[in-house]
């Protein structure tokens, strides 16, 4: 393989250095201001990390969903704990999400000691988030040999929790998935492809979007064919074995949910512009400038050989492709951008180290001024991500109202169909039914007998008034996306069967709490009863 030229010519480096030195003469500054800015940056990074745990502590025991998919998640963990299959034919009682199963098994394992609660799932995510912060710190620390850029990377990723609407402690698969992805990237960077492939296989068994990332990252070993084959073949064997085993155990239903349904979801290509602006440029503009500046002026300080360059390029490509395609899928929100955010934080930290190294080659006063500029830029990046966390933490009143709602559900005679599963009917002692989001995924993407049987079963259940009540935020004809034609007949059946309204909470009361503004604002506080009531 031809040698890749990664260092700039001495004249180019001298020109860049002279240009930076000239710019620095226009700037005020001193060494003590540089030190103050550095310590402020370090304190800001630590503050954002601490904020993750403060918010998690405040939300850990909230009895209902912080985000509307948590209800379906706990249903799946309960099935694992009860030794029931996760992947079965869709029915009114249960429809799984379109994810691979490792997160559910990890949560069920913890639940063996703590009991199965939403807090159990949140603890798994919080532990995974802690692991992500440690891995980001270690990767940058090992690469640069410096604590300062590693601290910046760790704090920057923690600050992005606000952009993700404080996702790090939610009972969702994303943080455990990211933990395995980062572990695999660290191992691949260290030249251990077999261990990296094992970590990628664990990521794949948590969320199948790891496939693209794994292939790209493991393929960076182009100039070492033996290691290339070791990584790719190990990953293929482990991922393929898990797919075969799960399909064998579920009579093929695993592939139906993990591959067939996702491949038939609609694409929202028009979201590409908003993704680039809202998810990348607006929150991370200063970090992106740091990366561009380092590539322009001092790339050789953190890319010392062709293999490191290939690693950076292939990892960036894998994470970029994976995140962009997931974001453009119907239903994709900014949680799918978390792996790309983590990688940008790592690249920004490497770039910061590169630029700081460049200042050491300059006259001391000039270097101090430029270091002050860099630390100020890091501080501005943190300030750009500051957001009041109060809207993401349920108040004491909201905690009490959520408990009262569960008590009211428990007091109802018979079973209650809870639309959107925002209230955990299982905790209220009621039979749980399929999560609405999972129902939509099936009906939207499948035109075959599985979806038709699910549709028929739901319609018949409403027509026969099998439920004592339907809990929703509006009339049943609005309880699912009315713009979707495949839901019209289901909505109509529910509206005819359950026409009477009974307010469970005052109409003005925002009694249920959501952490994410991207979550549909569905706060079911109205019981719909059959005519006989």
C-alpha positions as CSV (number, residue, x, y, z in Angstrom):
1,X,0.0,0.0,0.0
2,X,1.5,3.4,-0.9
3,X,2.5,5.5,2.0
4,X,0.1,8.2,3.0
5,X,1.5,11.7,3.3
6,X,0.1,13.2,6.5
7,X,2.6,15.9,7.5
8,X,2.7,19.3,5.8
9,X,5.9,20.7,4.3
10,X,8.2,22.7,6.6
11,X,7.4,25.9,4.7
12,X,3.6,25.4,5.1
13,X,4.1,24.8,8.8
14,X,6.3,27.9,9.1
15,X,3.8,30.0,7.3
16,X,1.0,28.8,9.6
17,X,3.1,29.4,12.6
18,X,4.0,32.9,11.5
19,X,0.4,33.7,10.7
20,X,-0.7,32.6,14.2
21,X,2.1,34.6,15.8
22,X,1.0,37.7,13.8
23,X,-2.6,37.3,14.9
24,X,-1.5,36.8,18.5
25,X,0.3,40.2,18.6
26,X,-3.1,41.8,18.2
27,X,-4.5,40.1,21.3
28,X,-4.3,41.1,24.9
29,X,-3.3,38.5,27.3
30,X,-1.0,37.2,30.0
31,X,0.0,33.9,31.6
32,X,-2.3,34.4,34.6
33,X,-5.3,35.0,32.4
34,X,-4.4,31.8,30.5
35,X,-4.4,29.9,33.8
36,X,-7.7,31.3,34.9
37,X,-9.3,30.4,31.5
38,X,-7.8,26.9,31.8
39,X,-9.2,26.3,35.3
40,X,-12.6,27.8,34.3
41,X,-12.7,25.3,31.5
42,X,-11.8,22.4,33.7
43,X,-14.4,23.5,36.3
44,X,-17.0,23.8,33.6
45,X,-16.2,20.3,32.4
46,X,-16.6,18.9,35.9
47,X,-19.8,20.8,36.4
48,X,-21.4,19.3,33.3
49,X,-20.4,15.8,34.4
50,X,-21.8,16.4,37.9
51,X,-25.0,17.7,36.4
52,X,-25.6,14.3,34.8
53,X,-25.7,12.6,38.2
54,X,-27.7,15.4,39.9
55,X,-30.5,15.1,37.2
56,X,-30.3,11.3,37.3
57,X,-30.7,11.3,41.1
58,X,-33.7,13.6,40.9
59,X,-35.4,11.5,38.3
60,X,-34.4,8.0,39.2
61,X,-37.6,7.1,41.2
62,X,-40.1,9.0,39.1
63,X,-42.8,6.3,38.8
64,X,-43.9,6.9,35.2
65,X,-42.2,7.3,31.9
66,X,-39.8,10.2,31.5
67,X,-40.0,9.5,27.7
68,X,-42.7,7.7,25.9
69,X,-40.8,4.6,24.9
70,X,-39.7,3.8,28.4
71,X,-43.0,2.0,28.9
72,X,-42.4,-0.4,26.1
73,X,-38.8,-1.0,27.4
74,X,-39.9,-2.1,30.8
75,X,-42.5,-4.4,29.2
76,X,-39.7,-6.1,27.4
77,X,-37.5,-6.4,30.5
78,X,-40.5,-7.9,32.4
79,X,-40.8,-10.6,29.6
80,X,-37.2,-11.5,30.0
81,X,-37.5,-11.7,33.7
82,X,-40.5,-14.0,33.3
83,X,-38.6,-16.2,30.8
84,X,-41.0,-15.2,27.9
85,X,-39.9,-14.8,24.3
86,X,-39.1,-11.2,23.3
87,X,-39.9,-11.8,19.6
88,X,-43.3,-13.2,18.9
89,X,-46.1,-12.6,16.4
90,X,-47.5,-9.1,17.1
91,X,-50.6,-9.0,19.2
92,X,-52.6,-6.6,21.3
93,X,-50.8,-7.9,24.4
94,X,-47.3,-7.4,23.2
95,X,-45.3,-6.0,20.3
96,X,-41.5,-5.7,20.7
97,X,-39.5,-2.7,19.7
98,X,-37.2,-3.0,16.7
99,X,-34.0,-3.5,18.7
100,X,-31.7,-6.4,19.4
101,X,-32.1,-7.7,23.0
102,X,-28.9,-7.2,25.1
103,X,-30.1,-4.1,26.9
104,X,-33.2,-6.0,28.1
105,X,-31.2,-8.9,29.4
106,X,-28.8,-6.5,31.2
107,X,-31.7,-4.7,32.9
108,X,-33.4,-8.0,33.8
109,X,-30.1,-9.2,35.3
110,X,-29.9,-6.1,37.5
111,X,-33.7,-6.4,38.2
112,X,-33.0,-9.9,39.8
113,X,-31.4,-7.9,42.7
114,X,-33.4,-4.7,42.6
115,X,-36.8,-5.7,41.2
116,X,-38.1,-4.7,37.8
117,X,-38.8,-1.0,37.9
118,X,-38.2,1.9,35.6
119,X,-35.4,2.9,38.0
120,X,-33.7,-0.4,37.2
121,X,-33.5,0.5,33.5
122,X,-32.3,4.0,34.3
123,X,-29.6,2.6,36.5
124,X,-28.3,0.5,33.6
125,X,-28.3,3.5,31.3
126,X,-26.6,5.7,34.0
127,X,-23.9,3.0,34.5
128,X,-23.3,2.8,30.8
129,X,-23.1,6.6,30.5
130,X,-20.5,6.6,33.2
131,X,-18.6,4.0,31.2
132,X,-18.9,6.2,28.1
133,X,-17.3,9.2,29.9
134,X,-14.5,7.0,31.2
135,X,-13.8,5.6,27.7
136,X,-13.8,9.0,26.1
137,X,-11.4,10.3,28.7
138,X,-9.1,7.2,28.3
139,X,-9.1,7.3,24.5
140,X,-8.0,11.0,24.4
141,X,-5.6,10.6,27.4
142,X,-3.8,7.6,25.7
143,X,-3.7,9.3,22.4
144,X,-2.3,12.7,23.6
145,X,-0.7,11.8,26.9
146,X,-2.3,14.9,28.4
147,X,-5.1,15.3,31.0
148,X,-6.4,18.7,29.7
149,X,-7.7,17.6,26.3
150,X,-9.1,14.4,27.9
151,X,-11.0,16.5,30.5
152,X,-12.3,18.8,27.7
153,X,-13.6,15.8,25.7
154,X,-15.3,14.3,28.8
155,X,-16.9,17.5,29.8
156,X,-18.0,18.4,26.3
157,X,-19.8,15.1,25.9
158,X,-21.4,15.5,29.3
159,X,-22.6,19.0,28.2
160,X,-24.3,17.4,25.1
161,X,-26.7,15.6,27.5
162,X,-28.7,18.9,27.5
163,X,-28.8,18.9,23.6
164,X,-30.1,15.3,23.8
165,X,-32.7,16.5,26.3
166,X,-31.0,14.6,29.1
167,X,-31.0,11.2,27.6
168,X,-28.1,9.7,29.5
169,X,-30.2,8.2,32.3
170,X,-33.3,7.2,30.4
171,X,-34.5,3.6,30.2
172,X,-33.5,3.3,26.6
173,X,-30.9,1.2,24.8
174,X,-28.7,4.0,23.5
175,X,-26.2,4.5,26.3
176,X,-25.4,0.9,26.6
177,X,-25.0,0.7,22.8
178,X,-22.7,3.7,22.9
179,X,-20.6,2.2,25.7
180,X,-19.9,-0.9,23.6
181,X,-19.2,1.2,20.5
182,X,-16.6,3.3,22.3
183,X,-15.0,0.3,23.9
184,X,-14.7,-1.3,20.4
185,X,-13.2,1.9,19.0
186,X,-10.7,2.1,21.8
187,X,-9.6,-1.5,21.3
188,X,-9.4,-1.0,17.5
189,X,-7.3,2.0,18.0
190,X,-4.9,0.0,20.2
191,X,-4.5,-2.6,17.4
192,X,-6.6,-5.4,19.1
193,X,-9.1,-6.3,16.3
194,X,-10.4,-9.5,17.9
195,X,-11.3,-7.8,21.2
196,X,-12.7,-4.9,19.2
197,X,-14.9,-7.3,17.2
198,X,-16.2,-8.8,20.4
199,X,-17.2,-5.4,21.7
200,X,-18.8,-4.5,18.3
201,X,-20.8,-7.8,18.5
202,X,-22.1,-6.7,21.9
203,X,-23.0,-3.4,20.5
204,X,-24.8,-5.1,17.6
205,X,-26.7,-7.2,20.1
206,X,-27.8,-4.0,21.8
207,X,-28.7,-2.0,18.6
208,X,-28.3,-3.4,15.1
209,X,-27.0,0.0,13.7
210,X,-23.6,-1.1,15.0
211,X,-23.2,-3.2,11.8
212,X,-22.0,-0.3,9.7
213,X,-19.7,1.2,12.4
214,X,-18.1,-2.2,13.0
215,X,-17.3,-2.9,9.4
216,X,-15.9,0.6,8.8
217,X,-13.7,0.7,11.9
218,X,-12.4,-2.9,11.6
219,X,-11.6,-2.2,7.9
220,X,-9.1,0.5,8.8
221,X,-6.4,-2.2,9.1
222,X,-6.0,-2.2,5.3
223,X,-2.2,-2.5,5.5
224,X,-2.3,-5.4,7.9
225,X,-4.4,-8.1,6.2
226,X,-4.1,-10.6,9.0
227,X,-5.5,-8.2,11.6
228,X,-8.2,-7.0,9.1
229,X,-9.4,-10.6,8.6
230,X,-9.2,-11.3,12.3
231,X,-11.5,-8.4,13.1
232,X,-14.0,-8.8,10.3
233,X,-14.3,-12.5,10.6
234,X,-14.6,-12.5,14.4
235,X,-17.4,-9.9,14.2
236,X,-19.2,-11.7,11.3
237,X,-19.0,-15.0,13.2
238,X,-20.3,-13.5,16.5
239,X,-23.0,-11.3,15.0
240,X,-24.1,-14.1,12.6
241,X,-24.3,-16.6,15.4
242,X,-26.4,-14.4,17.5
243,X,-28.8,-13.7,14.6
244,X,-29.0,-17.4,13.9
245,X,-29.6,-18.3,17.5
246,X,-32.3,-15.7,18.1
247,X,-34.1,-16.6,14.8
248,X,-33.9,-20.3,15.8
249,X,-35.4,-19.5,19.3
250,X,-38.1,-17.3,17.9
251,X,-39.1,-19.1,14.7
252,X,-37.8,-16.2,12.6
253,X,-39.6,-13.4,14.4
254,X,-36.3,-11.8,15.5
255,X,-35.3,-10.9,12.0
256,X,-38.8,-9.7,11.3
257,X,-38.4,-7.0,14.0
258,X,-34.7,-6.4,13.8
259,X,-34.3,-6.2,10.0
260,X,-37.5,-6.5,8.1
261,X,-39.6,-3.8,9.8
262,X,-36.7,-1.2,10.0
263,X,-35.9,-1.7,6.3
264,X,-39.5,-0.8,5.4
265,X,-39.8,2.3,7.5
266,X,-40.2,5.6,5.5
267,X,-37.2,7.8,4.8
268,X,-37.3,11.5,5.8
269,X,-34.6,12.8,3.4
270,X,-35.8,16.3,3.9
271,X,-34.5,16.2,7.5
272,X,-30.9,16.1,6.3
273,X,-30.5,19.9,6.4
274,X,-32.0,20.2,9.8
275,X,-29.9,17.3,11.1
276,X,-26.7,19.0,9.9
277,X,-27.7,22.4,11.4
278,X,-29.6,21.4,14.6
279,X,-27.6,18.3,15.6
280,X,-24.1,19.3,14.6
281,X,-23.5,23.0,13.6
282,X,-25.6,24.8,16.2
283,X,-24.5,22.9,19.3
284,X,-20.9,22.1,18.2
285,X,-19.8,25.0,16.0
286,X,-16.8,25.9,18.0
287,X,-15.6,22.3,18.3
288,X,-16.0,21.9,14.5
289,X,-13.8,25.1,14.1
290,X,-11.2,23.6,16.4
291,X,-11.1,20.4,14.2
292,X,-10.8,22.4,11.0
293,X,-8.1,24.6,12.5
294,X,-6.1,21.6,13.7
295,X,-6.4,19.9,10.3
296,X,-5.2,23.1,8.6
297,X,-2.3,24.0,10.9
298,X,-1.0,21.0,12.9
299,X,-2.4,17.6,11.9
300,X,0.8,15.7,12.5
301,X,0.7,16.2,16.2
302,X,-2.1,13.7,16.6
303,X,-1.9,11.8,13.3
304,X,1.6,10.4,13.4
305,X,1.3,7.6,10.9
306,X,-0.8,6.4,8.0
307,X,-2.7,3.8,10.2
308,X,-3.9,6.5,12.6
309,X,-5.1,8.5,9.7
310,X,-7.0,5.6,8.3
311,X,-8.4,4.9,11.7
312,X,-9.7,8.5,12.0
313,X,-11.2,8.5,8.5
314,X,-12.8,5.1,8.7
315,X,-14.3,5.7,12.2
316,X,-15.6,9.0,11.1
317,X,-17.2,7.5,8.0
318,X,-18.8,4.6,9.9
319,X,-20.3,6.7,12.7
320,X,-21.4,9.4,10.2
321,X,-23.2,6.9,7.9
322,X,-24.8,5.1,10.8
323,X,-26.1,8.2,12.6
324,X,-27.2,10.0,9.5
325,X,-29.2,7.0,8.1
326,X,-30.8,6.4,11.5
327,X,-31.7,10.1,11.9
328,X,-33.3,10.2,8.4
329,X,-35.5,7.2,9.2
330,X,-39.0,7.9,10.3
331,X,-39.0,8.3,14.0
332,X,-35.3,9.0,14.3
333,X,-34.6,11.7,16.9
334,X,-31.3,13.2,18.1
335,X,-30.6,10.3,20.4
336,X,-29.3,8.4,17.4
337,X,-26.7,11.1,17.0
338,X,-25.1,10.3,20.4
339,X,-22.3,8.1,18.9
340,X,-21.3,10.8,16.4
341,X,-21.4,13.5,19.1
342,X,-19.1,11.4,21.2
343,X,-16.7,11.0,18.3
344,X,-16.8,14.8,17.6
345,X,-15.9,15.4,21.2
346,X,-12.9,13.1,20.9
347,X,-11.8,14.8,17.6
348,X,-12.2,18.3,19.1
349,X,-10.1,17.3,22.1
350,X,-7.4,15.9,19.8
351,X,-7.5,19.1,17.8
352,X,-7.2,21.2,21.0
353,X,-4.1,19.2,21.9
354,X,-2.7,19.7,18.5
355,X,-3.2,23.5,18.6
356,X,-1.8,23.7,22.1
357,X,1.3,21.9,20.9
358,X,1.7,24.4,18.1
359,X,1.7,27.3,20.6
360,X,4.6,25.6,22.5
361,X,6.8,26.1,19.4
362,X,6.2,29.9,19.5
363,X,7.6,32.7,21.5
364,X,6.3,32.3,25.1
365,X,4.3,35.5,25.2
366,X,2.7,34.7,21.8
367,X,2.0,31.2,22.8
368,X,0.4,32.3,26.0
369,X,-2.0,34.6,24.1
370,X,-3.0,31.9,21.7
371,X,-3.5,29.4,24.5
372,X,-5.7,32.0,26.2
373,X,-7.7,32.2,22.9
374,X,-8.0,28.4,22.8
375,X,-9.2,28.1,26.4
376,X,-11.6,30.9,25.9
377,X,-13.0,29.1,22.8
378,X,-13.5,26.0,24.9
379,X,-15.3,28.0,27.6
380,X,-17.5,29.5,24.9
381,X,-18.3,26.0,23.6
382,X,-19.5,25.1,27.1
383,X,-21.5,28.3,27.4
384,X,-23.1,27.5,24.1
385,X,-24.5,24.3,25.6
386,X,-25.7,25.7,28.9
387,X,-29.4,25.1,29.4
388,X,-31.6,25.2,32.5
389,X,-32.1,21.6,33.7
390,X,-35.3,22.5,35.7
391,X,-37.6,21.6,32.8
392,X,-36.2,18.1,32.7
393,X,-36.7,17.3,36.4
394,X,-40.1,16.5,37.7
395,X,-41.3,18.7,40.5
396,X,-42.5,17.3,43.8
397,X,-46.0,18.1,42.7
398,X,-45.6,16.1,39.4
399,X,-44.2,13.2,41.4
400,X,-47.3,13.1,43.6
401,X,-49.7,13.5,40.7
402,X,-48.0,10.6,38.9
403,X,-48.4,8.4,42.0
404,X,-52.1,9.5,42.2
405,X,-52.6,8.5,38.6
406,X,-51.2,5.0,39.2
407,X,-53.5,4.7,42.3
408,X,-56.5,5.7,40.2
409,X,-55.7,3.2,37.5
410,X,-55.2,0.5,40.2
411,X,-58.7,1.3,41.6
412,X,-60.5,0.8,38.2
413,X,-62.3,-2.5,37.9
414,X,-61.0,-4.6,35.0
415,X,-58.2,-3.8,32.6
416,X,-57.3,-0.5,31.1
417,X,-55.9,0.1,27.6
418,X,-53.3,2.8,28.1
419,X,-52.6,4.7,24.9
420,X,-48.9,5.5,24.3
421,X,-48.0,3.7,27.6
422,X,-47.0,7.0,29.3
423,X,-48.4,5.5,32.5
424,X,-46.9,2.2,33.5
425,X,-50.1,0.1,33.9
426,X,-47.9,-2.8,35.1
427,X,-46.8,-0.9,38.2
428,X,-50.5,-0.2,38.9
429,X,-51.2,-3.9,38.9
430,X,-52.9,-4.0,35.6
431,X,-52.4,-6.2,32.5
432,X,-50.1,-4.4,30.1
433,X,-50.9,-4.1,26.4
434,X,-48.7,-3.5,23.4
435,X,-47.0,-0.1,23.2
436,X,-48.5,2.2,20.6
437,X,-45.2,3.1,19.1
438,X,-44.4,-0.6,18.4
439,X,-47.9,-1.1,17.0
440,X,-47.4,1.7,14.6
441,X,-44.1,0.3,13.5
442,X,-45.8,-3.0,12.5
443,X,-48.8,-1.5,10.8
444,X,-46.8,1.2,9.0
445,X,-44.2,-1.2,7.5
446,X,-45.9,-4.5,7.0
447,X,-48.7,-5.3,4.6
448,X,-48.6,-9.0,5.3
449,X,-50.7,-11.3,7.5
450,X,-48.9,-10.4,10.7
451,X,-50.0,-6.8,10.5
452,X,-53.5,-7.7,9.3
453,X,-54.0,-10.1,12.2
454,X,-52.8,-7.4,14.7
455,X,-55.2,-4.8,13.1
456,X,-58.1,-7.3,13.3
457,X,-57.4,-8.2,16.9
458,X,-57.3,-4.6,18.0
459,X,-60.6,-3.7,16.2
460,X,-62.3,-6.8,17.7
461,X,-61.1,-6.0,21.2
462,X,-62.6,-2.5,21.0
463,X,-65.8,-3.6,19.4
464,X,-66.3,-6.3,22.0
465,X,-65.4,-3.8,24.8
466,X,-62.8,-6.1,26.3
467,X,-61.3,-3.2,28.3
468,X,-63.0,-1.4,31.1
469,X,-61.7,1.9,29.9
470,X,-59.2,3.5,27.5
471,X,-56.8,6.0,29.0
472,X,-55.8,8.7,26.5
473,X,-55.1,12.4,26.1
474,X,-58.0,13.0,23.6
475,X,-60.9,11.2,22.0
476,X,-59.9,7.7,20.8
477,X,-60.2,8.9,17.2
478,X,-57.1,11.0,17.9
479,X,-55.3,8.5,20.0
480,X,-53.0,7.5,17.2
481,X,-51.6,9.6,14.3
482,X,-54.8,10.4,12.5
483,X,-53.0,11.3,9.4
484,X,-52.0,7.7,8.9
485,X,-54.7,5.9,6.9
486,X,-53.7,2.5,8.2
487,X,-55.0,3.6,11.7
488,X,-58.4,5.0,10.6
489,X,-60.4,1.8,11.2
490,X,-58.8,1.1,14.5
491,X,-59.4,4.6,15.7
492,X,-63.0,4.5,14.5
493,X,-63.7,1.2,16.4
494,X,-62.3,2.7,19.6
495,X,-64.3,5.9,19.3
496,X,-67.6,4.0,18.8
497,X,-67.0,1.6,21.6
498,X,-65.7,4.2,24.2
499,X,-67.7,7.4,23.7
500,X,-68.0,8.6,27.3
501,X,-65.3,10.8,28.9
502,X,-64.3,10.9,32.5
503,X,-61.6,13.4,33.6
504,X,-59.1,11.7,35.8
505,X,-57.2,15.0,36.6
506,X,-58.2,18.7,36.3
507,X,-57.9,19.7,32.6
508,X,-55.4,22.4,33.4
509,X,-53.1,20.1,35.3
510,X,-49.9,19.1,33.5
511,X,-49.9,15.9,35.6
512,X,-47.5,13.9,33.6
513,X,-43.9,14.8,33.0
514,X,-41.9,14.4,29.8
515,X,-38.2,15.0,29.5
516,X,-38.0,15.4,25.7
517,X,-39.8,18.1,23.7
518,X,-39.3,15.8,20.7
519,X,-41.7,13.4,22.4
520,X,-45.3,13.9,21.3
521,X,-47.1,15.9,24.0
522,X,-49.5,13.1,24.9
523,X,-50.4,13.3,28.6
524,X,-53.3,10.9,29.0
525,X,-55.5,12.2,31.8
526,X,-58.9,11.3,30.3
527,X,-60.7,7.9,30.8
528,X,-62.9,6.9,27.9
529,X,-65.7,4.5,29.0
530,X,-68.1,2.3,27.1
531,X,-71.7,3.5,26.7
532,X,-73.0,1.0,29.3
533,X,-71.2,3.1,32.0
